[in-house]
Amino acid sequence: MTTLQPPAAAEPRPAPPPVRRDRRSWTGWGFLGPFVAVFALVFLAPIAYSVYLSLFREQLIGGTTFVGLDNYAEALKDDRFWASLGRVSLFLAVQVPIMLGIALLVALALDSGRLYGRDFFRISIFLPYAVPAVVATLMWGFMYGTRFGLVGDINGALGVSLPDPLSPDLVLASIGNIVTWEFVGYNMLIFYSALRVVPHSLYEAAQIDGAGQIRVITAIKLPAIRGALVIATIFSIIGSFQLFNEPSILQPLARNAITTDYTPNYYTYALSFNGQQHNYSATVAIVMGLITMVVAYAVQLRGMRKGV
Amino acid sequence: MTSPVATASDRSAPPPSDTSRPAPRLRTPRRRHSADRPRRSVLLTVLTSLVLLYSLVPLVWLAVSATKTQEGLSRSAGLWFDGDFALWDNITETFTYDDGVFTRWLLNTLLYVGLGAGGATFLAVLGGYALAKFDFPGRRSVFAVVIGAVAVPGTALAVPTFLMFSKMGLTNTPWAVIIPSLISPFGLYLMWVFATEAIPTELMEAARIDGAGELRTFFRVALPLLAPGIVTVLLFTMVATWNNYFLPLVMLKDPDWYPLTLGLNSWNQQAATAGGEAVFNLVVTGSLITILPLIAAFLLLQKYWQSGLAAGSVKE
């Protein structure tokens, strides 16, 4: 299946003179070629096809017609789309800082060397990342159940009645909890890995200068891992905007709370597969992709500029 | 420059069991605590334990619940065992229910992971090596495009990919799941950073001077040096394909081609459909079986993937 055709072009090169890395040649393409070919098929072609689809509309009578930017105009006026975008924006504003904050605190705690059993903490907190979103959601869905889940147990044991985590008011927070659970450890590991490579001589110098722990964190550690922080933030933003698995799997448990336009992705999915509105679905997906890229790019610019 | 292989994990302190042992460092009674050996803090350990509990309690719940019958699930408290210990019955039933469809899903998942994650890792290693060690026309722009593509929601791509694949007659076949899994921009990035650090250019020059072709240099010189990075990328692409849900959901109609994730969800939804049989004990046991291989892989290979990741963060 994997066709490894490339290096043929590179082979017939005569015994190379002593070369330096910055010598330009096409050899690298031989190695990168397979990746780029598949990338074009599964990334670039679908994007192009999506743009093409978004310019047409399928009508019951008259078949498919070119409508220019009409679909985009419709999307910009679509209340369901904006409501779903508002929902994931709220989610993002609350869940991402909580998740990254916890991850950062744990990473700093691990890196401080002041924990008993550091390796046990590191690997255990990371483990939920290995759990599929489907399993995580099913599991939390059971535990949320007021009837035979943990919430029900707590209600029974303490004689209280906690609010139903799957009620319309709370379901977004409940989804936030699932996503936080899944990714705290992953982000913690990214931060921790970045912290490990900060030269220790910096800490010694700071200690000689009389800097305390907090000062070392704010003046050395956080600036040193700025890149990791920015990347984790961007990935989390993209992840929030793409929210689909958790709400769609919880949907049967929370029918009143989660509608098929709950998130932008759920909306495009439902448009395409329940409504057969492929063209409009493609349009909404493109608009959402553009919004995601703009936000991610803005965060990147801001994150990189600060303090450089 | 330190070798990336010897970063994080080499300083690794005691194995997991160490938590129960009190104050392991007795030989530092009045020693000044340096930046490298600060005093252990009980308070900090307790606070971090809260996050630990948060991470592990659901997994404990899952393991405990897998020992219960369907009635036991609703009868007993979530975090303790029910009277009937039904784990073995549950496992047997999971694999035999509905003519052993779970086994089929497991094999499908292995197929998708083998070809998808294996292929994705292979492509990422080749590509990352090229980006790190060769200068070629278009190098910068290739990377910009790939990184830009990461920002395109994967879920947004799925619908047009479905329509495209459907025209090509690939939907509802394993290829529809495997081919899109072959690209891992994150894997490419990680391999690029790792190869930059791990392969001394002089070594490649030496191989070339000795008359080795590019392919031979790659397989004989570069590949062994890239091993920790390859393990890391392989693990992360494995997780991505093993856990994939949206792509197969879009691409596959026939339950015979489902991976475990889709299958488990279909079992769960069965209870909600008219006339469907509730099999929550199987959903729970199947979920446990689904996560065990990945957790085992992460635990067994941690030395490798953690050093791979540490190298990845050098560039930041």
Boltz contact constraints between the chains, C-beta under 6 A:
constraints:
  - contact:
      token1: [A, 2]
      token2: [B, 119]
      max_distance: 6.0
  - contact:
      token1: [A, 7]
      token2: [B, 214]
      max_distance: 6.0
  - contact:
      token1: [A, 7]
      token2: [B, 215]
      max_distance: 6.0
  - contact:
      token1: [A, 10]
      token2: [B, 214]
      max_distance: 6.0
  - contact:
      token1: [A, 11]
      token2: [B, 213]
      max_distance: 6.0
  - contact:
      token1: [A, 16]
      token2: [B, 208]
      max_distance: 6.0
  - contact:
      token1: [A, 21]
      token2: [B, 201]
      max_distance: 6.0
  - contact:
      token1: [A, 22]
      token2: [B, 135]
      max_distance: 6.0
  - contact:
      token1: [A, 24]
      token2: [B, 135]
      max_distance: 6.0
  - contact:
      token1: [A, 26]
      token2: [B, 136]
      max_distance: 6.0
  - contact:
      token1: [A, 27]
      token2: [B, 134]
      max_distance: 6.0
  - contact:
      token1: [A, 27]
      token2: [B, 214]
      max_distance: 6.0
  - contact:
      token1: [A, 28]
      token2: [B, 130]
      max_distance: 6.0
  - contact:
      token1: [A, 28]
      token2: [B, 134]
      max_distance: 6.0
  - contact:
      token1: [A, 28]
      token2: [B, 136]
      max_distance: 6.0
  - contact:
      token1: [A, 29]
      token2: [B, 136]
      max_distance: 6.0
  - contact:
      token1: [A, 31]
      token2: [B, 126]
      max_distance: 6.0
  - contact:
      token1: [A, 31]
      token2: [B, 129]
      max_distance: 6.0
  - contact:
      token1: [A, 31]
      token2: [B, 130]
      max_distance: 6.0
  - contact:
      token1: [A, 32]
      token2: [B, 127]
      max_distance: 6.0
  - contact:
      token1: [A, 32]
      token2: [B, 130]
      max_distance: 6.0
  - contact:
      token1: [A, 34]
      token2: [B, 123]
      max_distance: 6.0
  - contact:
      token1: [A, 35]
      token2: [B, 123]
      max_distance: 6.0
  - contact:
      token1: [A, 35]
      token2: [B, 127]
      max_distance: 6.0
  - contact:
      token1: [A, 38]
      token2: [B, 182]
      max_distance: 6.0
  - contact:
      token1: [A, 38]
      token2: [B, 183]
      max_distance: 6.0
  - contact:
      token1: [A, 39]
      token2: [B, 183]
      max_distance: 6.0
  - contact:
      token1: [A, 42]
      token2: [B, 180]
      max_distance: 6.0
  - contact:
      token1: [A, 42]
      token2: [B, 183]
      max_distance: 6.0
  - contact:
      token1: [A, 43]
      token2: [B, 149]
      max_distance: 6.0
  - contact:
      token1: [A, 46]
      token2: [B, 157]
      max_distance: 6.0
  - contact:
      token1: [A, 46]
      token2: [B, 160]
      max_distance: 6.0
  - contact:
      token1: [A, 46]
      token2: [B, 161]
      max_distance: 6.0
  - contact:
      token1: [A, 46]
      token2: [B, 164]
      max_distance: 6.0
  - contact:
      token1: [A, 49]
      token2: [B, 160]
      max_distance: 6.0
  - contact:
      token1: [A, 49]
      token2: [B, 164]
      max_distance: 6.0
  - contact:
      token1: [A, 50]
      token2: [B, 160]
      max_distance: 6.0
  - contact:
      token1: [A, 106]
      token2: [B, 48]
      max_distance: 6.0
  - contact:
      token1: [A, 106]
      token2: [B, 51]
      max_distance: 6.0
  - contact:
      token1: [A, 109]
      token2: [B, 44]
      max_distance: 6.0
  - contact:
      token1: [A, 109]
      token2: [B, 48]
      max_distance: 6.0
  - contact:
      token1: [A, 113]
      token2: [B, 38]
      max_distance: 6.0
  - contact:
      token1: [A, 114]
      token2: [B, 38]
      max_distance: 6.0
  - contact:
      token1: [A, 114]
      token2: [B, 40]
      max_distance: 6.0
  - contact:
      token1: [A, 114]
      token2: [B, 41]
      max_distance: 6.0
  - contact:
      token1: [A, 114]
      token2: [B, 44]
      max_distance: 6.0
  - contact:
      token1: [A, 115]
      token2: [B, 44]
      max_distance: 6.0
  - contact:
      token1: [A, 115]
      token2: [B, 45]
      max_distance: 6.0
  - contact:
      token1: [A, 115]
      token2: [B, 48]
      max_distance: 6.0
  - contact:
      token1: [A, 116]
      token2: [B, 40]
      max_distance: 6.0
  - contact:
      token1: [A, 116]
      token2: [B, 45]
      max_distance: 6.0
  - contact:
      token1: [A, 117]
      token2: [B, 18]
      max_distance: 6.0
  - contact:
      token1: [A, 117]
      token2: [B, 19]
      max_distance: 6.0
  - contact:
      token1: [A, 118]
      token2: [B, 13]
      max_distance: 6.0
  - contact:
      token1: [A, 119]
      token2: [B, 12]
      max_distance: 6.0
  - contact:
      token1: [A, 120]
      token2: [B, 16]
      max_distance: 6.0
  - contact:
      token1: [A, 120]
      token2: [B, 19]
      max_distance: 6.0
  - contact:
      token1: [A, 121]
      token2: [B, 48]
      max_distance: 6.0
  - contact:
      token1: [A, 121]
      token2: [B, 52]
      max_distance: 6.0
  - contact:
      token1: [A, 124]
      token2: [B, 52]
      max_distance: 6.0
  - contact:
      token1: [A, 124]
      token2: [B, 55]
      max_distance: 6.0
  - contact:
      token1: [A, 124]
      token2: [B, 56]
      max_distance: 6.0
  - contact:
      token1: [A, 125]
      token2: [B, 51]
      max_distance: 6.0
  - contact:
      token1: [A, 125]
      token2: [B, 52]
      max_distance: 6.0
  - contact:
      token1: [A, 125]
      token2: [B, 55]
      max_distance: 6.0
  - contact:
      token1: [A, 128]
      token2: [B, 55]
      max_distance: 6.0
  - contact:
      token1: [A, 130]
      token2: [B, 294]
      max_distance: 6.0
  - contact:
      token1: [A, 130]
      token2: [B, 295]
      max_distance: 6.0
  - contact:
      token1: [A, 130]
      token2: [B, 298]
      max_distance: 6.0
  - contact:
      token1: [A, 131]
      token2: [B, 291]
      max_distance: 6.0
  - contact:
      token1: [A, 132]
      token2: [B, 243]
      max_distance: 6.0
  - contact:
      token1: [A, 132]
      token2: [B, 261]
      max_distance: 6.0
  - contact:
      token1: [A, 134]
      token2: [B, 245]
      max_distance: 6.0
  - contact:
      token1: [A, 134]
      token2: [B, 261]
      max_distance: 6.0
  - contact:
      token1: [A, 134]
      token2: [B, 264]
      max_distance: 6.0
  - contact:
      token1: [A, 134]
      token2: [B, 265]
      max_distance: 6.0
  - contact:
      token1: [A, 135]
      token2: [B, 287]
      max_distance: 6.0
  - contact:
      token1: [A, 135]
      token2: [B, 290]
      max_distance: 6.0
  - contact:
      token1: [A, 135]
      token2: [B, 291]
      max_distance: 6.0
  - contact:
      token1: [A, 138]
      token2: [B, 268]
      max_distance: 6.0
  - contact:
      token1: [A, 138]
      token2: [B, 287]
      max_distance: 6.0
  - contact:
      token1: [A, 139]
      token2: [B, 58]
      max_distance: 6.0
  - contact:
      token1: [A, 139]
      token2: [B, 62]
      max_distance: 6.0
  - contact:
      token1: [A, 148]
      token2: [B, 73]
      max_distance: 6.0
  - contact:
      token1: [A, 148]
      token2: [B, 74]
      max_distance: 6.0
  - contact:
      token1: [A, 150]
      token2: [B, 78]
      max_distance: 6.0
  - contact:
      token1: [A, 153]
      token2: [B, 77]
      max_distance: 6.0
  - contact:
      token1: [A, 153]
      token2: [B, 78]
      max_distance: 6.0
  - contact:
      token1: [A, 193]
      token2: [B, 309]
      max_distance: 6.0
  - contact:
      token1: [A, 193]
      token2: [B, 310]
      max_distance: 6.0
  - contact:
      token1: [A, 193]
      token2: [B, 313]
      max_distance: 6.0
  - contact:
      token1: [A, 194]
      token2: [B, 313]
      max_distance: 6.0
  - contact:
      token1: [A, 194]
      token2: [B, 316]
      max_distance: 6.0
  - contact:
      token1: [A, 196]
      token2: [B, 7]
      max_distance: 6.0
  - contact:
      token1: [A, 196]
      token2: [B, 8]
      max_distance: 6.0
  - contact:
      token1: [A, 196]
      token2: [B, 310]
      max_distance: 6.0
  - contact:
      token1: [A, 197]
      token2: [B, 313]
      max_distance: 6.0
  - contact:
      token1: [A, 197]
      token2: [B, 314]
      max_distance: 6.0
  - contact:
      token1: [A, 203]
      token2: [B, 35]
      max_distance: 6.0
  - contact:
      token1: [A, 204]
      token2: [B, 35]
      max_distance: 6.0
  - contact:
      token1: [A, 207]
      token2: [B, 35]
      max_distance: 6.0
  - contact:
      token1: [A, 227]
      token2: [B, 316]
      max_distance: 6.0
  - contact:
      token1: [A, 228]
      token2: [B, 313]
      max_distance: 6.0
  - contact:
      token1: [A, 228]
      token2: [B, 316]
      max_distance: 6.0
  - contact:
      token1: [A, 242]
      token2: [B, 153]
      max_distance: 6.0
  - contact:
      token1: [A, 242]
      token2: [B, 155]
      max_distance: 6.0
  - contact:
      token1: [A, 244]
      token2: [B, 155]
      max_distance: 6.0
  - contact:
      token1: [A, 244]
      token2: [B, 246]
      max_distance: 6.0
  - contact:
      token1: [A, 245]
      token2: [B, 245]
      max_distance: 6.0
  - contact:
      token1: [A, 249]
      token2: [B, 265]
      max_distance: 6.0
  - contact:
      token1: [A, 252]
      token2: [B, 269]
      max_distance: 6.0
  - contact:
      token1: [A, 252]
      token2: [B, 272]
      max_distance: 6.0
  - contact:
      token1: [A, 265]
      token2: [B, 155]
      max_distance: 6.0
  - contact:
      token1: [A, 272]
      token2: [B, 159]
      max_distance: 6.0
  - contact:
      token1: [A, 281]
      token2: [B, 159]
      max_distance: 6.0
  - contact:
      token1: [A, 282]
      token2: [B, 160]
      max_distance: 6.0
  - contact:
      token1: [A, 285]
      token2: [B, 156]
      max_distance: 6.0
  - contact:
      token1: [A, 288]
      token2: [B, 156]
      max_distance: 6.0
  - contact:
      token1: [A, 289]
      token2: [B, 152]
      max_distance: 6.0
  - contact:
      token1: [A, 289]
      token2: [B, 153]
      max_distance: 6.0
  - contact:
      token1: [A, 289]
      token2: [B, 156]
      max_distance: 6.0
  - contact:
      token1: [A, 292]
      token2: [B, 151]
      max_distance: 6.0
  - contact:
      token1: [A, 292]
      token2: [B, 153]
      max_distance: 6.0
  - contact:
      token1: [A, 293]
      token2: [B, 151]
      max_distance: 6.0
  - contact:
      token1: [A, 296]
      token2: [B, 151]
      max_distance: 6.0
